[in-house]
Amino acid sequence: MATTDIRSRIEKLWPKAHDVPGTHDFAPGGGLYERGDLYLVDGEVRKWSGAMEKVYSPLCVEGRDGQIAPRLIGHAASLDAQTAGEAMGAAVRAYERGRGKWPQMKVAERIQCVEHFAELMSGTREEVVRLLMWEIGKSRKDCEKEFDRTVEYIHDTVDALKEVDRSGGRFQLHDGILAQIRRSPLGVTLCMGPYNYPLNETFTTLIPALIMGNTVVCKLPRFGVLCSAPLLRCFATAFPAGVVNIVNGDGPVVVGPAISNEHLAALAFIGSAKVANILKRQHPKPNRLRCILGLNAKNPGIVLPDADLDLTVEQVVMGALSFNGQRCTALKLIFVHKSIADAFVAKLAAAVDALPFGLPWDPGVKLTPLPEPGKAEYLQGLVDDAAQLGAKSANRFGGLSNRSFYFPSVLYPVNAKMRAYHEEQFGPVIPVVPYEDVKEVLDYVTAVPFGQQASVFGHHPAVVGPLVDVLVHEVCRVNLNAQCQRGPDVYPFTGRKDSAEGTLSVGDALRCFSIRSMVAAPSNGANKELLQGVLLQRTSNFINTDYIF
């Protein structure tokens, strides 16, 4: 397709307000979403009467006056510090130093609450999917996938906890000491998810924290606030008062009362390392704070001379541009051997230019608008910087933009003098670096402050094997002839260096939000009789040999 045709389509990207399909809108007649003033504290869905924040969609519409502007889709509660403090207070009371109803509840009963929530959540699917589309610009197909994957994650977590509980149900005997070892909750937890997966990534910390017996204050991300509103009543119905508290507002205002409270036992945060460090420093007793963090990444793709170029291009396109590259697991820097670099870049540029773009509800759409204000300008700044230092957009349509939409740019040849080599672009720019010796790539991987994943494309065992042996000491997942990715959720998801603390797979997350506790006694007749009495009379929820099926 000619550049002029693409440019014309991009210039005409935004629909007239009355042309938005009603089957994909969240409010009749293009109105505002009216439940953004709700929040959840102490088991009560409350209506906020204070300051409100306007919520604009990254999707623009043309009004009756012919003006094109981001659509105002609703208002979100901007809670104050006092209200945020009430949320923290509710979580502290509900936990009650481990004596509250929730942490003392039997595992089977907590599972019932979580399963009840999943059932209620399933009934909100269409409303949540439409809000996700409008709030963060994600394609409808990907929004549906995010919702369904989240529900599936809840059920997988339940199954994993059953297995953990069964393994802790037996007594052990070593050196004359009889013991039962189980996992106990940490305490009050602060969960903060990211805007790119405001539902799924938030729940990958929220659900395991809850099901292990912790109480939670959840601070919603700055984009993707409204899509949580349909779930507030589900939380309030499924869980005891104070167990789940969901707040929104300016980060320093609403996070402060939680992170500065000595009763906060765990911080689950997915975002930037810079913000994580600021949060951790605010806790009055940092040695008591368990941190579960998913942070920055600059995942490299390493294309060896014998790589299958068609397969590699396919995986790089998916790895670098799924949800417009707005994923921590995205491929963010591609190293290609000089002997095949030109051929690879030509194929990659053609594949990127062929990607369908448009609005989230368009059939088959792969590229959509970006939710962060000013993101297109930032990406163009990376391209302009690279151009001044000798690189260019290798694809014909690279860098064409319209407000919040930015067509991906394949930057080539990129070198260490350019910003795109170092900065995590978190968007549709693909920097390609030619190399002669793979040592150049390994030097980069060693020096970069992040260490989440890497992808290796090639088929020679004598080359791939030693390369893997080095990479596994720098990153936590090496993908062979495949894009970087998180799933399946049963596999460990973590990182080295400034990329992560803790591991977020289904099973690992349960361990992150709990600690091994044990009851032990000398194995003599009196103690055996005591333990048998506790078991038979069911006087303890901790000491038991019940099995959950």
VENMOGI-V278745 format. One record per backbone hydrogen bond with DSSP energy under -1.0 kcal/mol. CO is the residue of the C=O (numbers start at 1). NH is the residue of the N-H. If there is no record, write none. Layout:
# VENMOGI-V278745
CO:NH
CO:NH
This chain:
# VENMOGI-V278745
2:6
3:7
4:8
5:9
6:10
7:11
8:12
10:13
15:62
16:19
17:20
21:24
27:30
35:38
36:77
37:48
39:46
40:246
41:44
44:41
46:39
51:78
53:76
55:73
55:74
59:71
61:69
62:17
63:66
67:63
69:61
71:57
73:33
74:55
76:53
80:84
81:85
82:86
83:87
84:88
85:89
86:90
87:91
88:92
89:93
90:94
91:95
92:96
95:100
96:99
100:104
102:105
106:110
107:111
108:112
109:113
110:114
111:115
112:116
113:117
114:118
115:119
116:120
117:121
118:122
121:124
122:125
124:128
125:129
126:130
127:131
128:132
129:133
130:134
131:135
132:136
133:137
139:143
140:144
141:145
142:146
143:147
144:148
145:149
146:150
147:151
148:152
149:153
150:154
151:155
152:156
153:157
154:158
155:159
156:160
157:161
158:162
159:163
160:164
161:165
162:166
163:167
164:168
166:169
172:179
174:177
176:523
177:174
178:521
179:172
180:519
182:517
184:515
188:265
188:266
189:217
190:268
191:219
192:270
197:201
199:203
200:204
202:205
202:206
203:207
205:209
206:210
207:211
208:212
209:214
210:213
215:189
216:245
217:191
218:247
225:228
226:229
228:231
229:232
231:235
232:236
233:237
234:238
235:239
240:243
243:216
245:218
246:40
247:220
248:79
250:254
251:255
255:258
255:259
256:260
258:261
261:264
265:290
266:190
267:292
268:192
269:294
272:276
273:277
274:278
275:279
276:280
277:281
279:282
280:283
285:288
286:289
290:267
292:269
293:501
294:271
299:332
299:333
300:455
301:335
302:457
303:337
304:307
308:312
309:313
310:314
311:315
312:316
313:317
314:318
315:319
316:320
317:321
318:322
319:331
321:324
322:325
323:326
325:327
327:330
333:301
334:433
335:303
336:435
337:340
340:344
341:345
342:346
343:347
344:348
345:349
346:350
347:351
348:352
349:353
350:354
352:355
356:366
356:367
359:362
360:140
362:365
367:358
372:375
374:378
375:379
376:380
377:381
378:382
379:383
380:384
381:385
382:386
383:387
384:388
386:391
387:390
392:412
395:398
397:400
400:407
402:405
404:370
405:402
407:399
409:430
410:394
411:432
412:392
415:418
418:421
419:422
419:423
423:425
427:429
428:409
430:411
431:334
432:414
433:336
435:338
437:440
438:442
439:443
440:444
441:445
442:446
443:447
444:448
449:498
451:496
452:476
454:479
455:302
456:481
457:304
460:463
460:464
461:465
463:467
464:468
465:469
466:470
467:471
468:472
470:473
471:474
471:475
477:454
479:456
488:491
489:506
493:504
496:499
499:295
501:293
505:509
507:511
508:512
509:513
511:514
515:184
517:182
519:180
521:178
522:524
524:528
525:529
526:530
527:531
528:532
529:533
530:534
531:535
532:536
533:537
534:539
542:544
